[in-house]
Amino acid sequence: MAEILIGAAASCSASLLTHPIEVAKIRIQLQGELQPPVKRKDRTKQPRLVYRNVPQAIYTVARYDGLLAIYRGLLPGLGYQLLANGLRLGIFQIIEDFGFTLDENLEPSIRLSAISGAVSGAVGAFAGSPLFLLKTHMQVYSATASIAVGYQHGFLTARSAFMHIYRTQGLWNGLWRATSSNILRISTGSALQMSTFIGLKTLLNTAVENRERYFFINTVLAAIMSGLISAPPIAMVDVLRARMYAQPSDSMGRGLYYRNIWDCIRKIKRTEGLRGLSKGAGGAFLYTLVTSSITLISWDELKSARRERRHSRDYYIDFGYQ
């Protein structure tokens, strides 16, 4: 249980800082959804993009919808981090404690860390999917029509979103719809993140001969490098998840735009071109890099603090009395 709580605390610390980036990211990803790109000769007639990049998108949302709008969906977002990433990091730590990420020489294995990261990520993604759905619907909502993108579900609070979806579509068809895209995104990201972080940290600690005073610096470097390595491929999957969760659905929870992930890829490629599949990649890269780095550093430091506390509690002085 302690492992899950440590993972939850680490991921929530990152979410508090990066939530505005996520709001900007998802709006860029939904901008121009299933609309054909404007031909070169017609670009003078092209409507001005509402969201051009992350800083401009954050400014636009704050300007038209108010400063609090850049934190819309924060409550279900924190709940998602607590559940999904708490389980992901907690289960990974339990697997690591049992030695299942070590090779035959009892050294950390990148391959086994990747498998463990993917499995723990899939569990967390499945459990937290309803909260991600609520968060997405709230982040996309805009009170100002001129800056609205994507389908507007109109939910202002997580409670109203939950009750409406549950009453009209039920538990599995409604709240757990589009879960496959979240499992794909999180399991892929977790496999890349955990394997690169564990591998790089082990390499750096070995380079300094496991001298303790370098451990924190090595953790920071490994976390940043892990984020840089894992962010690009994750960014490509991220737009698929955004489209799957944000789309409208019928009474049975079936998507009205996309039936599944492969249908989503096919329709985006057909109507928006290859650029559509990389839409919002810059925002997804920035969000993944910052979130991954903060989460891994916080997670590693919280684990170290827990280990030190346990060691100090178990320490005693023998005065020689029988």
ABEGO torsion letter per residue (X at the ends): XAAAAAAAAAAAAAAAAAAAAAAAAAAAAABGBGBBBBBAAAAAABBBBABABAAAAAAAAAAAAEAAAAABGAAAAAAAAAAAAAAAAAAAAAAAAAGAABBAAGBBBAAAAAAAAAAAAAAAAAAAAAAAAAAAAAAABBABAAABBEBBAGBABAAAAAAAAAAAAEAAAAAABGAAAAAAAAAAAAAAAAAAAAAAAAAAAAAAGGBAAAAAAAAAAAAAAAAAAAAAAAAAAAAAAAAAAABBBBAAGBBAABABAAAAAAAAAAAAEAAAAABGAAAAAAAAAAAAAAAAAAAAAAAAAAAAAAAAAABBBBAGBX
